[in-house]
Amino acid sequence: MKQPSSLRRRDLLRFGAIGAAGAATAALAGCGETQVVTQEVVKVVTQQVPVEKVVTQVVEKERVVEVEKPVEVEVERVVTQIVEKEKVVEKEKIVEKIVTVEVAPKLRSVTLTGWTFAHLPRWHKANGDLFAAQTNVKTEWVGVSEIWDKLSVALQTGVGAPDMVDIEQGPMGRYLKGDIQLVDLKPMLTREGYWDKLVTSRQALYTWEGKTYGVEYALTPVVMYYNLSLFEKYGIDPEAGMATWDDFVESGQRMKSASGGETLITGTGTGALPMPMEPMFRQRNRDYFTADGEVGLDDPVLIETMQWMEDLRAEGGIADRAEPWSPGMWGAFKEEHHATTVGADWIADFLRDNVGAEGEGKWRAQPLPLWAGDPTMTDTSCWGGTGIMITTHTQFVEEAWEYIKFGMLTVDGSVRRYKDISQFPAYLPAMESSEISFADPYYGGQDLTEVFKFVARRVPAQHQHPFRPELRDVWESKILPDVLDGKIGVEEGLTQAAAEVRDIIAKGG
């Protein structure tokens, strides 16, 4: 199934012609900030003016007969004449211009506390300094080791709980059980007009039973990163050679044959790079849980996808496996043993930092290959995510909400975050802003933002569930290793995992 035109996947991305949808959202680029709004109010003045108007006039011929003289004479006579008064309404338009100014609420001079992890304290420090300069509200964000266990205790006891917290999508389900200690942000997002300016499929990660507890940092669009120099070396056009997954397999066979097995098109079969399992499921609009909260591990399409990934390695021999996130995995890229990797926006930094000079100028990105017969034509997926949240233990909900808006729901904050830590925003006005685009020398001058923009509206949802951590533990930690080692089959492993998780849910944990 080839793409009908190279314009859709190559030229469109290269030149940034993203279509009418992009133009519509570009107009929203300034939203979310203090602004002056001009409104037109039309007043209608009515006047009733009486006007005479002849409605009907009928003239008939009447016969007059004189008896004495038998002569008929025709005499013209007006029989009916009706005159009515008609009301004519004249309308006059008076246009008045009213200027309204949105002013941020008066904030208290307080210090907000926040807990986060990994590399986000650096972002919060820079963002917090700018926020304090404009509002006099200070923030103190700290990276917390063993954050998820400590956060669970702090939220349930209220002792030492922060005002705000960053929660990664993996453990999020832990905090959706029992009495939820997080503020529902959906009313504020809706009331202030932000909800429709977000790629709302991403908000599913922090939504449960109609309430949304976090604002997503990043769109995490999944694309295909590839070493262009290897495709050129083996005479394969990357666009045509990866238009569908069938084309991908054919290209992999050509690459393996031409290189004598020294270069394989990818690696597969694990939850890490270069072909991660979860994003591959979600590209086919399947996930660990369904939209209505049911366990989805034993879905036939999910089983088929996992089996296809295993066959690339076991039968096709066009892929192999390295330990996730290990020096060996990065070494496979440096030594040009793997030609591609499926990854989200944040993988751009991982490749740059871990492959380094050996890959500089060689790598590019494009949408994922399509699955043959997929009516949704989904050429992307999602992988990862972190939401910023307000705890119910804070006394400063308004101030915390303003901090979230400042960093997450403005063009400036979203662009700064993307350029600082490679998290492409799920906030539409920022996504379409010209400020977010830049040519990346590591990727041969390609503007990766154009690829992310192109697939943005097709990024599928990742469904959250209170028992998602338990599912991941059963499937990924307990059963998946046996599947990868060939001790049990794919279908058997996924079916077994689904049954165990359903049993855990039925027992309440």
Disulfide bonds with the S-S distance in Angstrom:
none
